[in-house]
């Protein structure tokens, strides 16, 4: 059976819920943004039209870091015209290691409050304590510099960090050895689940260490792994997968999450993201 009617229903619901949200004090406490990579294909084809769609859905916050071939000043002007703000700026591990002040300059140009790193470099599938220890050093040093310049550094795990180490995982070692005053974490609930972990348990274990969160759901029955890889087509509309989005949303704010970004890596993101946004609106958070 075609899923198009469901997507159309949720897309229509988006506009209804967008109107409701502005009059809902409870929802006003929760910021729902978009990770721009969800619409990579569309941005490459039509930047202004894609921003129109993003704003129409209801988003006012983005996690971004590229301009899709446009001059930075032009892209930033379009964001301002649409009333959209970049809250989190994405950068690479090497940039944090080799030139953190350049990262500071770029993040401030975007107007971001956070700088997010999404990957710790390693060879193939070989990832261990030496890689984590190097990351601890880089994140602490760069995080201190960013903090001194009014920015907050976060790291986004992809799953390979949850490999066993001593009495816990490599991720436990990373969290325990990084200074919470200098850097923290962005939880991607999909990748936590994909690594065989439970987002709720991780939030409870490290309250206050996850100021940012990626919201992404997974098709039930999808296999777990500790390699940081998955079938992108297993991304489904929020609330229809096995991640447990509703329970996570109810607990996240109490655990210190301040900003949320919907991310959808599937080929259906153009249809699924509005449906996911509408689902979140229905939770009355």
C-alpha positions in Angstrom: 0.0 0.0 0.0 1.3 3.5 -0.9 2.5 5.6 2.0 1.8 8.9 0.1 -1.5 9.5 1.7 0.1 9.3 5.2 2.8 11.8 4.1 0.2 14.2 2.6 -1.8 14.0 5.8 1.2 14.8 8.0 2.3 17.6 5.6 -1.1 19.2 5.8 -1.1 18.7 9.6 2.2 20.7 9.7 0.4 23.9 8.8 -2.4 23.3 11.3 0.1 22.5 14.1 2.3 25.4 13.1 -0.5 27.8 13.9 -1.3 26.0 17.1 2.3 26.1 18.3 2.5 29.8 18.4 -0.3 29.9 20.9 1.0 27.0 23.0 3.0 28.1 26.1 4.1 24.5 26.7 5.6 24.0 23.3 7.3 27.4 23.4 9.8 25.8 25.8 11.0 23.4 23.2 13.1 24.5 20.2 12.8 22.2 17.1 15.3 22.8 14.4 16.5 21.1 11.3 19.9 19.6 10.4 20.3 21.0 6.9 21.9 17.8 5.4 18.3 16.4 5.5 17.6 18.5 2.4 21.1 18.4 0.7 19.7 17.4 -2.7 17.1 20.2 -2.6 19.6 22.8 -1.4 21.9 21.9 -4.3 19.0 22.5 -6.7 17.3 25.6 -5.2 18.5 27.3 -2.1 15.8 30.0 -1.8 13.0 27.5 -2.5 14.4 25.1 0.0 14.5 27.8 2.7 10.9 28.7 1.8 10.0 25.0 2.4 11.9 25.0 5.7 10.2 28.1 7.0 6.8 27.0 5.8 7.1 23.8 7.8 7.8 25.8 10.9 11.6 25.7 11.5 13.4 28.7 12.8 16.6 27.1 13.8 19.2 25.2 11.8 22.4 23.2 12.3 24.5 24.1 9.3 28.0 24.9 8.0 27.8 25.0 4.2 26.3 27.5 1.7 25.7 25.1 -1.2 27.9 27.0 -3.7 26.5 30.5 -2.7 28.7 33.3 -1.4 28.4 33.2 2.4 27.0 36.8 2.5 24.2 35.9 0.1 23.3 32.7 2.0 23.3 34.4 5.3 21.2 37.2 3.9 18.6 34.6 2.8 18.6 33.0 6.2 17.9 36.4 7.8 15.2 37.2 5.3 13.5 33.9 6.2 13.8 34.5 10.0 16.0 31.4 10.3 19.0 31.3 12.7 22.0 28.9 12.7 22.2 27.7 16.3 24.9 25.0 15.7 27.8 25.3 13.2 29.3 22.0 12.0 33.1 21.7 11.7 35.7 18.9 11.4 38.0 17.3 13.9 41.1 18.4 12.0 40.0 22.0 12.1 39.5 21.8 15.9 42.9 20.3 16.3 44.9 22.5 13.9 43.1 25.9 13.9 40.4 26.3 16.6 40.5 30.1 16.3 39.5 29.8 12.6 36.6 27.7 13.8 35.7 30.5 16.3 35.7 33.1 13.5 33.5 30.9 11.2 31.0 30.0 13.9 30.6 33.7 14.9 30.1 34.7 11.3 27.2 32.3 11.2 25.8 33.6 14.5 26.0 30.2 16.1 26.1 29.4 19.8 27.4 25.9 19.4 30.1 24.2 17.3 29.5 20.5 16.5 32.0 17.9 15.5 30.6 14.8 13.9 33.4 12.4 13.5 36.7 11.2 15.2 39.1 10.2 12.4 40.2 6.5 12.4 41.4 3.9 10.0 38.6 1.8 8.4 36.8 -0.1 11.1 39.8 0.1 13.5 38.7 2.4 16.4 40.0 2.1 20.0 41.3 3.7 23.1 44.2 5.5 21.4 41.7 7.3 19.1 39.5 8.2 22.1 42.5 9.5 24.1 43.5 11.7 21.1 39.9 13.0 20.9 39.9 13.8 24.7 43.1 16.0 24.2 41.8 17.8 21.1 38.3 18.4 22.5 39.5 19.7 25.8 42.0 22.1 24.2 39.7 23.3 21.5 36.7 23.4 23.8 38.6 25.7 26.2 39.4 28.1 23.4 35.8 28.1 22.1 34.5 28.6 25.6 36.7 31.6 26.1 35.3 33.1 22.9 31.6 32.6 23.9 31.0 29.3 22.0 30.1 25.8 23.2 31.7 22.7 21.7 29.7 19.4 21.3 30.6 16.1 19.8 28.1 13.9 17.9 28.7 10.2 18.3 27.9 7.7 15.5 28.1 4.4 17.3 31.7 3.1 17.1 32.3 5.1 20.3 30.1 2.6 22.2 32.6 -0.3 21.9 33.3 -2.0 25.2 36.2 -0.7 27.2 37.1 -1.7 30.8 33.8 -1.6 32.8 32.0 0.5 30.3 32.4 1.8 26.8 34.9 4.1 24.9 32.1 6.7 25.0 32.1 6.5 28.8 35.8 7.2 28.8 35.4 10.1 26.5 32.6 11.7 28.6 34.4 11.2 31.9 37.7 12.6 30.6 36.4 15.7 28.9 35.8 18.9 30.9 32.1 19.6 31.0 32.9 23.3 31.3 34.6 23.2 27.9 32.8 20.7 25.8 29.7 18.4 25.8 27.7 16.3 23.5 25.0 16.2 20.8 23.0 13.0 21.1 21.7 11.5 17.9 19.0 9.1 19.2 19.1 7.0 16.0 22.9 6.3 16.3 22.7 5.6 20.0 19.9 3.0 19.3 21.8 1.7 16.3 24.8 1.0 18.6 22.6 -1.2 20.9 22.3 1.6 23.5 19.2 3.2 24.9 18.9 7.0 24.6 16.9 7.3 27.8 19.5 5.5 29.8 22.3 7.6 28.4 20.4 10.8 29.2 19.9 9.6 32.8 23.6 8.5 33.1 25.0 11.9 31.9 22.5 14.6 32.8 23.6 18.0 31.5 26.1 16.6 29.0 23.7 16.6 26.0 22.6 20.2 25.3 21.9 19.3 21.7 19.9 16.4 20.2 19.4 14.9 16.7 15.9 13.5 16.3 15.7 10.6 13.9 13.7 7.3 14.0 14.6 3.8 12.8 12.5 1.2 11.0 11.7 -1.6 13.4 13.8 -4.7 12.9 16.9 -2.8 11.7 20.1 -4.5 12.9 22.4 -2.9 15.4 26.2 -2.5 14.9 29.2 -0.7 16.4 30.7 0.5 13.1 28.8 3.8 12.7 27.1 2.6 9.6 23.5 1.9 8.7 21.0 1.7 5.8 19.9 5.3 5.3 16.5 4.1 4.0 15.9 2.8 7.6 15.2 6.4 8.5 11.4 6.7 9.1 8.9 9.4 10.2 9.4 10.3 13.9 7.1 8.2 16.1 6.8 5.3 13.6 10.1 3.6 14.4 11.8 1.7 17.3 13.8 4.6 18.9 11.1 5.7 21.3 10.8 9.3 20.4 7.9 10.3 22.6 9.5 9.0 25.8 12.8 10.6 24.8 11.1 14.0 24.2 9.5 13.8 27.6 12.8 13.1 29.4 15.2 15.2 27.3 14.4 18.6 28.6 14.8 17.5 32.2 18.2 16.0 31.3 19.4 19.4 30.0 18.7 19.2 26.2 18.2 22.7 24.9 17.9 22.4 21.2 16.6 19.6 18.9 17.3 19.1 15.2 15.3 16.8 13.0 17.6 14.9 10.7 16.4 12.5 8.0 19.0 10.8 5.7 16.6 8.8 3.6 15.6 9.5 0.0 12.2 10.4 1.3 13.3 13.3 3.6 11.4 15.9 1.6 8.1 14.1 2.5 9.1 12.7 5.9 10.5 15.8 7.6 7.2 17.7 7.5 5.5 14.5 8.8 8.1 14.3 11.6 7.6 17.9 12.5 3.9 17.5 12.7 4.3 14.5 14.9 6.4 16.5 17.4 3.8 19.2 17.4 1.2 16.6 18.4 3.1 15.8 21.6 2.3 19.2 23.2 5.7 19.5 24.7 
